[in-house]
Amino acid sequence: MLLTTLAGSLPKPPWLAKPESLWAPWLLPPETLAEGRRDAVLIALKDQEAAGIDIVTDGEQSRQHFVHGFLEGIEGIDFDRRVTIGIRADRYKAEVPTVTGPLARRGPIHVEEVRWARAHTERRLKFTIPGPMTIVDTLADAHYRDRPRLAFAFARIINEEARELVAAGLDVLQLDEPAFNVYMADVASWGIEALHRAVEGLDCTTAVHICYGYGIKANIDWKRTLGDEWRQYEQTFPLLAKSRIDQVSLECASSRVPLALLALLAGKDVLAGCIDVATNTVETPEEVAATIRRVLPFVPPERLFPCTNCGMVPLPRSVARAKLRALAAGARLVRAELGGS
């Protein structure tokens, strides 16, 4: 019980990409980039193992961006036709590629990355892919011109990819859906069904990550508009509780999510963020343990997975490593109190 994991990303080595930056450009030439990314995955795995993390990821070391890294392997998306649009309900601007034709995988996108990670760790392995709604919200559409139709096209592609990832040794597939925090009506009308189509028939644990944990200005400014309690989850938790997704990941550290809302996720595993990724301050094990204890009245320990709030790619590597150690140590403290090992 209380097995630890992380939301996905870890900082990249400074020789691979610009440190402490989202959308960071690669610093290696094309002829050595693939090898450099594989080396970075090895470092990410060993950092997690050394910290005591139970369910590890590749740290998203092979992707420049959590959405666009997946889109690069899909036919029908023109990266030369970039436009600047407002995303997440115009919360901020981003330069995005354009859908110009029918979508299709050119071939396996992340399979070799999963095989590489699987070959170099004996721990349970998680891999993250952007969810259909978040993908739709992070590009321009000049072909389908219908968000649900486009989302279901991506769900089909995600499912094709995910089946191969599971065959390559994946234990947990996590779909990242920060858009679930924005488009509440769409979550109900087609977002959950798009998730279902994406995970249909998969023989692995499935998770959805729905928080807005990055400490960028747009997120901080938006959270200030939510008041003393971030109750948007009250609309999505009941829908997710009825869904076929196994796990739900969200921020609990330094957040204003009323933890009593977690009871709405009864029957699901909860990946409770016990590490604030919006600050360089490193939590103590006791602070992590305190967050876990605050969650326990609403989530049984066998369903609780202490986690990071969100990805850690914008943090200094030394800070990220220290936060991982604190996460594992805090979980051990509470596990011991509950009589576990």
C-alpha positions in Angstrom: 0.0 0.0 0.0 1.0 3.7 -0.5 3.1 2.8 -3.5 4.8 6.0 -4.8 4.9 7.3 -8.3 5.2 10.6 -10.2 3.0 12.4 -12.6 5.4 11.9 -15.5 8.2 14.3 -16.4 11.5 14.9 -14.8 14.1 17.6 -15.6 16.3 16.9 -18.5 20.1 16.9 -18.2 21.6 20.2 -19.2 23.5 18.6 -22.1 20.2 17.4 -23.6 17.9 20.4 -23.4 17.7 23.9 -21.9 17.3 23.5 -18.1 14.3 24.5 -16.1 12.2 25.3 -19.2 9.0 24.1 -20.8 9.2 23.5 -24.6 13.0 23.5 -24.2 14.9 23.0 -27.5 17.2 20.1 -27.9 20.9 20.9 -27.5 22.3 17.8 -29.2 22.8 17.5 -33.0 20.5 15.1 -34.8 23.2 12.4 -35.2 23.6 12.0 -31.4 20.1 13.1 -30.2 18.6 9.6 -30.0 21.5 8.2 -28.0 21.4 11.2 -25.7 17.7 10.8 -25.0 18.2 7.1 -24.2 21.0 8.0 -21.8 18.7 10.5 -20.2 16.1 7.9 -19.6 18.6 5.7 -17.8 19.4 8.6 -15.5 15.8 9.3 -14.9 15.1 5.6 -14.0 18.1 5.4 -11.7 17.2 8.7 -10.0 13.7 7.3 -9.2 15.0 4.0 -8.0 17.7 5.6 -5.8 15.0 7.8 -4.3 12.8 4.8 -3.5 10.0 5.4 -6.0 7.9 2.3 -6.5 6.3 2.9 -10.0 8.7 4.7 -12.3 8.4 6.5 -15.6 10.9 7.4 -18.4 10.8 11.0 -17.1 9.5 12.0 -20.6 13.1 12.5 -21.5 12.5 11.8 -25.2 9.8 14.4 -25.7 10.2 18.2 -26.1 6.6 18.6 -25.0 4.1 16.2 -23.5 1.5 16.8 -26.3 3.6 17.6 -29.4 6.1 14.8 -28.7 3.2 12.4 -29.4 1.8 14.3 -32.4 5.1 14.2 -34.2 4.4 10.5 -35.2 1.0 11.2 -36.7 0.1 11.7 -40.3 -2.3 14.6 -41.0 -0.5 17.1 -38.7 1.6 19.8 -40.4 4.3 21.1 -38.0 5.4 23.6 -40.7 2.0 25.2 -40.6 2.2 26.6 -37.1 -0.2 29.2 -35.7 -0.5 30.9 -32.4 -3.8 30.2 -30.6 -5.4 30.6 -27.2 -5.5 27.2 -25.4 -7.2 26.1 -22.2 -10.1 28.5 -22.9 -7.6 31.2 -23.9 -5.8 31.0 -20.6 -2.6 31.4 -22.5 -1.2 31.5 -26.0 0.8 28.7 -27.6 2.3 28.1 -31.1 0.8 24.9 -32.3 0.8 22.7 -35.5 -2.3 22.3 -37.7 -4.4 19.3 -38.6 -4.6 19.4 -42.4 -5.9 15.9 -43.3 -7.1 12.6 -41.9 -5.2 11.3 -38.9 -3.2 8.1 -39.0 -0.1 6.7 -37.2 2.9 6.5 -39.4 4.0 3.6 -37.2 4.9 3.0 -33.5 5.5 6.4 -31.8 6.8 5.5 -28.3 7.2 1.8 -28.4 11.0 1.8 -28.5 11.0 4.2 -25.6 8.9 1.8 -23.5 11.1 -1.2 -24.6 14.2 0.7 -23.6 12.8 1.7 -20.2 11.4 -1.8 -19.6 14.8 -3.4 -20.3 16.5 -1.1 -17.7 14.2 -1.4 -14.7 12.5 -4.2 -12.8 10.0 -1.9 -11.2 6.5 -1.3 -12.4 6.7 1.1 -15.4 4.3 3.9 -16.2 4.2 5.9 -19.4 2.2 9.1 -20.1 0.4 10.1 -23.3 -1.7 13.2 -23.8 -5.5 12.6 -23.6 -7.8 13.2 -26.5 -9.4 16.4 -25.2 -6.1 18.0 -24.3 -4.6 17.1 -27.7 -7.6 18.7 -29.4 -7.0 21.9 -27.3 -3.3 22.0 -28.2 -3.4 22.3 -31.9 -5.3 24.0 -34.8 -7.8 22.1 -36.8 -8.2 22.9 -40.5 -9.7 19.5 -41.5 -12.2 17.9 -39.0 -13.5 21.3 -37.8 -15.4 19.5 -35.0 -13.8 19.0 -31.6 -15.5 15.7 -30.6 -14.9 14.2 -34.0 -11.3 15.1 -33.8 -11.0 13.8 -30.3 -12.4 10.4 -31.2 -9.9 10.2 -34.1 -7.1 10.8 -31.7 -8.6 8.3 -29.2 -8.4 5.6 -31.9 -4.7 6.4 -32.5 -4.0 6.5 -28.8 -5.6 3.0 -28.5 -3.5 1.6 -31.4 -0.3 3.0 -29.8 -1.3 1.9 -26.3 -1.9 -1.7 -27.3 1.7 -1.9 -28.6 3.1 -0.2 -25.5 1.4 -2.8 -23.3 2.9 -5.6 -25.5 6.3 -3.9 -24.9 6.0 -4.3 -21.2 4.1 -1.3 -19.9 2.3 -1.7 -16.6 0.5 1.7 -16.3 -0.8 4.0 -19.1 -1.6 7.5 -17.9 -3.5 9.9 -20.1 -2.8 13.6 -19.3 -6.0 15.6 -19.4 -5.5 19.1 -17.9 -8.3 20.2 -20.3 -10.6 18.4 -17.9 -10.1 21.3 -15.6 -11.4 23.8 -18.2 -14.2 22.4 -20.4 -16.6 20.9 -17.8 -19.6 20.5 -20.2 -17.4 18.8 -22.8 -16.0 16.3 -20.2 -19.6 15.2 -19.6 -20.7 15.2 -23.2 -17.8 13.5 -24.9 -14.6 13.7 -22.8 -15.1 10.6 -20.8 -16.2 8.6 -23.8 -13.1 9.7 -25.6 -11.0 8.3 -22.7 -12.9 5.0 -22.9 -12.2 4.6 -26.6 -8.5 5.4 -25.9 -8.2 2.6 -23.3 -10.5 0.1 -24.8 -9.2 -3.5 -24.5 -6.0 -2.6 -22.8 -4.5 -5.2 -20.4 -2.8 -2.7 -18.1 -3.7 -0.2 -15.3 -5.1 3.0 -16.8 -4.9 6.4 -15.2 -5.9 10.0 -16.0 -4.0 13.0 -14.7 -6.2 16.1 -14.5 -4.5 18.7 -12.4 -2.9 22.1 -13.3 0.2 21.8 -11.2 2.9 23.7 -13.2 3.9 26.9 -11.5 3.7 29.0 -14.7 2.1 32.5 -14.5 -1.0 31.5 -16.5 -1.8 28.7 -14.1 -1.1 30.8 -11.0 -3.3 33.6 -12.2 -6.1 31.2 -13.1 -6.0 29.6 -9.7 -6.4 33.0 -8.1 -9.8 33.3 -9.8 -11.0 30.0 -8.2 -11.4 31.4 -4.7 -10.5 29.8 -1.4 -11.7 26.3 -2.6 -10.9 24.8 -6.0 -14.2 23.0 -6.5 -14.1 22.4 -10.2 -13.3 18.8 -9.4 -16.8 18.4 -7.9 -18.1 18.3 -11.5 -15.6 15.8 -12.9 -15.0 13.4 -10.0 -18.5 11.7 -10.2 -18.0 11.2 -13.9 -14.6 9.7 -13.4 -15.9 7.5 -10.6 -18.4 5.9 -13.1 -15.8 5.6 -15.8 -13.7 2.6 -16.8 -10.4 4.4 -15.9 -8.6 2.8 -12.9 -6.8 5.7 -11.4 -7.2 9.5 -11.0 -4.2 11.8 -10.4 -4.5 15.3 -9.0 -2.7 17.9 -6.9 -3.1 17.8 -3.1 0.1 19.5 -1.9 -0.2 23.3 -1.4 -3.5 23.2 -3.2 -7.0 24.4 -2.3 -8.8 21.3 -3.4 -11.2 20.4 -0.6 -9.9 16.9 0.1 -13.4 15.7 1.1 -14.2 15.8 -2.6 -11.9 12.7 -3.0 -14.7 10.7 -1.5 -16.5 11.2 -4.8 -13.8 9.0 -6.4 -14.9 5.9 -4.4 -13.8 2.7 -6.1 -10.9 4.4 -7.9 -7.2 4.5 -7.1 -6.2 8.0 -6.2 -2.7 9.3 -7.2 -2.6 12.1 -4.6 0.0 14.8 -5.3 2.1 15.2 -2.1 4.9 17.2 -3.8 4.3 20.8 -4.9 6.1 21.2 -8.3 5.4 24.9 -8.5 8.2 25.7 -6.0 11.8 24.9 -5.5 11.3 24.4 -1.8 11.8 20.8 -1.0 9.2 19.2 1.3 10.4 17.3 4.3 9.3 13.7 4.7 7.1 14.8 7.6 5.3 17.3 5.4 4.7 14.6 2.8 3.4 12.3 5.5 1.1 15.0 6.7 -0.5 15.4 3.3 -1.0 11.6 3.0 -2.6 11.6 6.4 -5.0 14.4 5.3 -6.1 12.3 2.3 -6.5 9.0 4.2 -10.0 9.8 5.7 -11.3 9.9 2.1 -9.2 7.3 0.3 -8.4 3.8 1.7 -4.7 3.2 2.0 -4.8 0.3 -0.5 -6.1 2.7 -3.1 -3.8 5.7 -2.3 -0.7 6.3 -4.3 1.4 9.2 -3.1 2.6 11.1 -6.2 3.9 14.5 -7.4 1.3 17.2 -8.1 2.3 17.4 -11.8 5.4 17.0 -14.0 8.7 18.3 -12.7 10.4 19.2 -16.0 10.7 22.9 -15.1 12.5 22.3 -11.8 16.3 22.2 -11.2 17.5 18.6 -11.2 18.8 18.7 -7.7 15.4 19.9 -6.4 13.5 17.3 -8.3 15.8 14.5 -6.9 15.4 15.8 -3.4 11.6 16.0 -3.8 11.5 12.4 -5.0 13.5 11.3 -1.9 11.1 13.2 0.3 8.1 11.6 -1.4 9.4 8.1 -0.8 10.4 8.8 2.8 7.1 10.4 3.7 5.2 7.4 2.3 7.4 5.1 4.3 6.6 7.0 7.5 2.8 6.6 7.0 3.2 3.0 5.8 5.0 2.2 9.1 2.2 3.8 11.1 -0.4 1.7 9.3 1.6 -1.5 9.9 2.9 -1.9 6.4 6.5 -2.3 5.2 
